[in-house]
Amino acid sequence: MNYRELGASGLLVSPICLGTMTFGTPVTEAEAIRLVHGAMDLGINFIDTANVYEGYARYLGSPGGTAEEIVGKALVGRRDQAVVATKVCAPVGSGPQDRGLSASHILREVDRSLKRLQTDYIDLYIIHWPDKHVPLETTLAAIDQCVRQGKVRYFGASNHNAAQLCEMLWLADRHGWPRVVSSQIPFSLLRREFQQDLEFCARHSIGVTPYQPLQGGLLTGKYSRGQKPPGDSRAAEKPAWMWDFDDALFDRLEKVDALASDLGVPPAQYSLAWALRQPAMSSLVVGVKSLKQIQDAIDSLTVEIPAAHFDQIDQTYPPPWRQPDPVRG
């Protein structure tokens, strides 16, 4: 395993990060623990979870905590071998203090996460979503307190754009607070809204750890035009989490299938290999339900995509528009 730097943290993480959003349902506790151990035995040292994850049982405001508890049990005796990331912000109840990025919520939830994870520190504490009701100064001051208390080693952001990351860096420099070291965004061949932000992250040593690099399984090759989704697929198990299956989507999926076929590799490995070639990429958060899926993700690390493919990909999956440079083109 060739490990990558996680931004400016000094941490070295595996290019594939084990995602745990499905731990609980449909992945049972026993199966999930086997997956964690199997992934670590294969060289994966980066595990991503959140205080709200509990598999398909999750609903807005449900208490969560299931995935963290499972990860905590899996890491008994192996904690020092893992880089553990968890998150805070999303609703964990119906009360007014049960969500967001206030100091009250963060300082309460970090202790709850530590207890569930059976650890005295979190390697990477991620603010899960922007909170328009709380000034960033308030949030970062609370994160600074967590770091000074030894509960958190580094902090990252999820679902924040480059402008928001820039403000975090400015506030850190102004107050002497910890710098944001990672950015977790939705990013895949099918979803490139944050493409232009990657260059900002590269310039400022922010490691990008995207989630849904296979877009909920759409890029795995398991879905075909005019056919019902496989019974064990996310589309069959949790259709509300999937995009609409229309002809435009299948047109794009079939083109990537053809590009992957040219190299003799599965479309999932091709899609992960493409994502890992993008600027600032530290690790891809991949959710799995079997050890085979973990091995398949690891196999993508050896896939070499020809330069000519990147232009074809941009034609099929265009990046967002950007202002042309009148001086340098």
N, C-alpha and C positions, 0 to 999 in steps of 0.2 A: 504494500500500500504506500503510495507516494502522498504524503500529507501536505496540506496547503495552509498558508498563514490565514488566520482569521483577522483580517484588517490589521490594525496596529497593536493588537492585544498581546502578541507574542505566543498565543496559543496556536498549536498545529492541529488541524482537524482533518478527518477523512473527507475526500471529495463527495462522498455519499453520506448523508446524515439520515439516521433512522427516525422517521416521523411516527408519532404515536396517536394521532387523532382518532384512529379506529380502535384503540385499546379499550376493552370493555364490551363493546358490541360493534362489529361482529367478531372481533378477535378476543377470545376469552382470556382471563388472567393467566391460566397455565400456558396457553399458546403464546401469549405476548411475552411471558418470561423466557420461553424457549427462543423466541425471535430475538430478543435482546441479547441473550447469551450467544446465539448463533451468529448474529451480526458482529459482535465483539470478537468472536473467535476468527472471523474472516477479516478482521482488521479495522472495522468501523468503530471509531471512538467517540463519535458525535451523536448525541441523542437529543431530539427536540420534542418538547411537550408543552403543556399550558395548564393553568389552574382550572380551565373550563372544559378540558377534553374528557369525554366519557363515551366516545363512539357515537353510533347512530342514535343513542338515547338522548343526545344533547338537544335542548331547546332553549330559546332565549330566556335567560334568567335561571336555568337549572343550576344546581350547586356545583356540578363538575367534580374535579378532584380524582376521578377514577384512574385516569392515565398516570397522574403523578404517583399515586399509591402503588400502581403496578411497577412503574420504573423504580421506585424506591425499593420494593421487594426484590426486583431483578438485580439490583446493584449491591445488595448486601455482600460484603467481602470483595467487591470489585469496584468500589466507588472511585478509587484513585486512577482507574484505567479509563474513565469516561469524562468527556466534556459534556456537561448537562446544561441544556438551555430550557428555561420555562418562561411563562409570560404572565402579564397582569394588565387588566383594564376591562375586559369583557364582563358582562353581568354574571354574578354568581348568586343572585337572589333578587328579590323584588323591592328591597329597601333602597332609599336614596343614597346610602353609602356603600351599596353593594356593586358598584361599577365605577369605572373611570380612573383618572390618574391623579386624584387628590392625594395629599400626604396621608390622610386618614386611611384611605383604601389601600395604598401601596404598602404602608408599614404594617397593616393588619395582614394583608395577603402574603407578604413575603414570609412571615412566620408560619402561616398555614402551609405554604408550599414546602418550606423546609421540613416541617413535621411529616408531611405526606411522603416526601422524597427520602426521609430518614437520613438526612445529611445536615451538616452545620454550615454549608456554604453552597451557593449556586454559581456555577462558572459563568453563565451568561443570562442575565435577567433582561427580558425583552418587554418593552412597552408595546402592547398588542395592537392598539389602534390609536389614532389621534383623538384627543378629548378637547373639543372646542370650548368647553366650560371651565377648563383649568389652565392657567398660564403655564407655559413651559418652565418658567423659573420655579414654580411650585413643585412641579413633577421632578425636575432635575435635582432640586435641593433634597427631596426625599430619597432619590436614587443615591445621591452623595452620602446621605446618612446611612443607607444600607451598606454601601461600600466601606465607609469608615468603621462600621460595627463589625465588619468581617463577614457579613451575611451574603454579600454579592462580590464577585471578583471583577466582572466587566458588565457593561450594559449595552443593549442593542435596541433597535426600533423595528417594528413591523408595520407594513401598510402606510408608511410615511414617504412623502416624495422628497426630491432633492432640496427643495426650498426649506422644508421642515428640518431636514438633516443639517442644512447649513446654519439654521438658527440654533440648533443644539450645539454645533461646534463653536459658534460665536459665544453663546452663553457659557460654555465650558471654559473657553479662554478667558472670558471676562471675570468669572467667579472662582476659577481654579477647581472646577468640578470635573468629574470623569468625562472623557470624550466617548461619544458613541462609536462603537467598533464594528457594528454589523447592521445590515439592512435586510430584512426579510420581506420580500415582495412577491405578489403573484406574478409568475413569469414562465412562459413556455413558448414554443413555436406558435401556438394559437393565441397567445396573450402577451403582447409586447408593449403595453402602454408605458411601462417604466424603462424602455430601452435607452432613451436618452439620459436617464439618471445614472446609468452604469458608469459613464465616463466621469461624472462628478465623484462617484464613490471611489473609482480607481485613483483619481487625483488626490483624494483626501484620506486614503488608506482605510476605507470602510469596506469590510468584507461583505459580499452579497451572498445570502443564503436563501434562494427563492423556494417558495412552496408551490405545490402543484406543477412541477416541471413536466409531468405527463398529463396535465389537465384532467385530473380525475379519472385517468385511464383511457381517455379518448385517443391518446397517442401510442397506445400499446398494440394496436392492430386487432383488438378483440371485437371491435364493432364493424359491421358490414352493412352496406346500403340494402335496405329492404328486408333485413333479418332481425329477429328479436334478439335483444341483448342476452348474453350468457347468464345462466341462473346465479352464478357466483360473482357477477360483476356489480359495480356500484350502481350502474343504471337500473339493474333489477332490484338491488337491495335498498337503495336510497335514491329514487329517481328525482326527488326534489333538489338534490345536490348536483344534478347534471344539466348540461346545456340541452337545448332542443335539437333533436336529430333531424336536420333538414338537408336538402340536396347541396346547398352551398357548403355546409360543414363537411359532408362526405367528399365533395370535390377536392377540398383541401387535404383531407386525410388520405385520400387515394394518391395524391401527388407525393406526399412524404413517404407513403408505403413504397412507391416506385423508386424514390431516391435511396431508401434503405435497401431495397432489393438490389440495386446496382452494386452495392458494397457487400451484399450477402449477409446482412445483419438484420435483426428484428427492428421494427420501427421504434420500439421503446428505447433500445440501446442507442439508436441513431439520434433520437430526440434528446436524450440525456447528454450524449457526446456533443451535440450542437450547443446546448445550454452551457456546458462547462467551458466552451471556447469563447464565451462572451466576456467582456471586460469585468474585472473586479470579482469574478466568481470564486468563492471559497468552498462552498459545499451546497449540494442540492438536497433539499428535504424530500425524501421519498417515503411514502406510506406503503406498507406491504402487509400481506396476509400469509406469506409462506417464505421459507428459507430460499426456495428457488427464485422468488422475485428479488430477494436480496442479492443472490449470486448474479442474476441477470443485470441488476443495476451496477454491480461492481464490474461486470464484463464490459460495460459501456466505457470504462476508463481506457480501454485499449483501442477503441474505435477511432480511426483517423478519417476525418471528412475532407475530401478534396476541396481545394480552393474554389473550383468552378461551381461546386454545389451551393456555396453561400449566396451567390447572385440568384440562383434559381429559387433558393429558399426565400429571399427577400421579395421575389416576384409573387410567390405563392402566399407567403405570410408577411406582408409588408410591415416594416417598422413604422412608427408614427411619423407624421410629417414634421420636418424641421426647416427653419429658415435657411435658404441657401446662403453660403458665404460669398459675398460679391468680390472679395479680394482673393481668396484662395480656393474657391470652388467647392 
